[in-house]
């Protein structure tokens, strides 16, 4: 058991005991509604904290998705014109011409957040997705991007065209 697991167990035990203590009726009644509201607020906060801590337990472990790295950068440049056409269903010259036409639209100058994937990779993802019966998941593994990134690349490319 890891330190994080032990911490979760200990903190959830403490919170459960606090909730049980607050929930017991000791026979005394408070004279003020404010005290009742305060204890209700405190109990609600404890329940929320308990729920937040237990989310980790219900989700389980996360498993990283296997991805190929540098497929576009290392493998594709080694393709002959015939192999490129087999995989992407367009001639290499057509790909390069299309990329030149769309390059200015695809380069975002004011992009924030993570580094944008190259327009070349976006076009390759789109062509591969349209040329093969592969799912988004298999395309993402091949090009080393996430599902949302691939979806956005395809949408942007189709919108641009």
Steps between C-alpha positions, in 0.01 A plus 500: 500500500647835397519810714216664304277196555578501873426872517164447326405217736598696810328820388182316395495318838535830685227661292267203547552512875431875500182447301386228741574722800307788347213271406448359852234653718641562847170617647589868520317751288648825388317815579599681185420438133844638412670213680284251306582671171872509584506131584303420182744705293792328668347158439438583134858618459626177655284292265632694201859452618438127547354475149798682349745271678314185395491592129858372475392162636211455256690595185783253545840519339557685177687320226700707251409449135777366281596742222756495225734794519645686204320291235451804279850629562693173457298244304296698246799682341641157414191405299537479125241674285317172443491405871388854592213471251402159638475630855358849450314446168655812343824560316781659699495802266126546557556482876774764484293730279197469730720567802640817339147624425374439854816591691410862574158403633627217719784687672345661805696804611308569819467140622520452874531185704693201376722514196300467179566197280650579164274568201675212321398262779144638504463440128650151528261410784205621294608316186574180691164514675316556171710247303475207740225334703704559817332636810606822671671293766725313255578821309594666829735215590667514159555878506572533873218743584195490724147430378388858550805631315435272203132594495585871505761456226252322272226755568732795445637351180156426358373844602803664338457311174 
